Amino acid sequence: TLPDIVKNACCDSAPRQFISQRDLRAEDKINRPGSDFKNFTINSWKTCEAACAEDDICSSWTYVRPGAQGPTGRCWLKNRVARPEPDANTVSGVKFKPASVRFD
């Protein structure tokens, strides 16, 4: 038996089968530090989110607002989903990955 989904102001937690794509929204003022495999300058968090969606390695992302790490924004693509941490200079998100189908 799988546990039920638990939702609060910060996060939704549950086995992957209970998480839908619409449950995963950008997390304003949240950083997911670590597990970086690529970073680049970029103009918006939406472009960072799209870059993660198109990359097979990417599991989550963090966009750092202009002024925090230089004059432009910076996108950090991550190969894992790190724990969220409060950070006023960032927007983060988790890439939707559907549950695997198992054949027993």
C-alpha positions as CSV (number, residue, x, y, z in Angstrom):
1,T,0.0,0.0,0.0
2,L,1.3,3.4,-1.0
3,P,0.9,6.5,1.3
4,D,-1.5,9.3,0.3
5,I,-0.3,12.5,-1.1
6,V,0.6,15.2,1.5
7,K,0.2,18.8,0.3
8,N,1.2,22.0,2.2
9,A,2.3,25.6,1.3
10,C,5.8,24.4,0.4
11,C,5.6,21.1,-1.2
12,D,3.6,18.1,-2.4
13,S,5.0,14.8,-1.2
14,A,3.8,11.4,-2.5
15,P,4.8,8.4,-4.5
16,R,5.3,9.4,-8.2
17,Q,2.0,7.7,-9.2
18,F,0.0,10.4,-7.3
19,I,1.9,13.4,-8.8
20,S,0.6,14.9,-12.0
21,Q,2.2,17.4,-14.2
22,R,-0.1,20.2,-13.0
23,D,1.0,19.6,-9.4
24,L,4.5,20.7,-10.3
25,R,4.7,24.5,-10.4
26,A,7.6,26.9,-10.2
27,E,8.7,27.6,-6.6
28,D,9.3,31.3,-6.2
29,K,11.9,32.2,-3.6
30,I,13.1,28.6,-3.4
31,N,16.6,27.3,-4.2
32,R,17.4,23.6,-4.8
33,P,21.1,23.7,-4.2
34,G,23.6,21.0,-5.4
35,S,23.6,18.3,-8.1
36,D,24.4,20.9,-10.9
37,F,25.5,19.5,-14.2
38,K,25.1,22.6,-16.4
39,N,24.6,26.4,-15.9
40,F,24.3,29.3,-18.3
41,T,23.0,32.9,-18.5
42,I,19.4,33.3,-19.4
43,N,16.6,35.8,-19.4
44,S,13.8,34.2,-17.4
45,W,12.9,31.3,-15.1
46,K,10.4,30.0,-17.8
47,T,13.3,29.6,-20.2
48,C,15.3,27.7,-17.5
49,E,12.3,25.5,-16.9
50,A,12.0,24.8,-20.6
51,A,15.7,23.9,-20.9
52,C,15.3,21.3,-18.1
53,A,12.2,19.9,-19.8
54,E,14.2,19.3,-23.0
55,D,17.3,17.8,-21.3
56,D,17.1,14.0,-20.6
57,I,19.6,14.3,-17.7
58,C,17.7,17.2,-15.9
59,S,15.6,16.4,-12.9
60,S,15.2,19.9,-11.4
61,W,16.3,23.4,-12.0
62,T,17.0,26.7,-10.3
63,Y,17.0,30.2,-11.9
64,V,19.0,32.9,-10.1
65,R,17.6,36.3,-10.6
66,P,19.7,39.1,-12.2
67,G,22.1,40.8,-9.7
68,A,22.6,37.8,-7.5
69,Q,25.3,36.0,-9.6
70,G,26.1,38.8,-12.1
71,P,24.1,41.3,-14.2
72,T,22.0,38.6,-15.9
73,G,20.0,35.7,-14.7
74,R,21.6,32.3,-14.5
75,C,20.0,28.9,-15.0
76,W,21.3,25.8,-13.1
77,L,20.2,22.4,-14.4
78,K,20.4,19.5,-11.8
79,N,20.6,15.8,-12.3
80,R,18.8,15.1,-8.9
81,V,16.0,16.8,-7.0
82,A,17.5,18.5,-4.0
83,R,15.6,19.6,-0.9
84,P,14.1,23.1,-1.2
85,E,15.7,25.9,0.7
86,P,14.3,29.5,1.1
87,D,16.2,32.0,-1.1
88,A,14.7,35.3,-2.2
89,N,17.0,35.4,-5.3
90,T,15.8,32.2,-6.9
91,V,12.9,30.4,-8.6
92,S,13.2,26.6,-8.8
93,G,11.2,23.6,-10.1
94,V,11.1,19.9,-10.5
95,K,10.8,18.2,-13.9
96,F,7.7,16.0,-14.3
97,K,8.6,12.4,-15.0
98,P,5.7,10.0,-15.3
99,A,5.8,6.9,-13.2
100,S,7.4,3.9,-14.9
101,V,5.2,1.1,-16.0
102,R,6.2,-2.2,-14.5
103,F,5.5,-5.5,-16.0
104,D,5.8,-8.4,-13.6
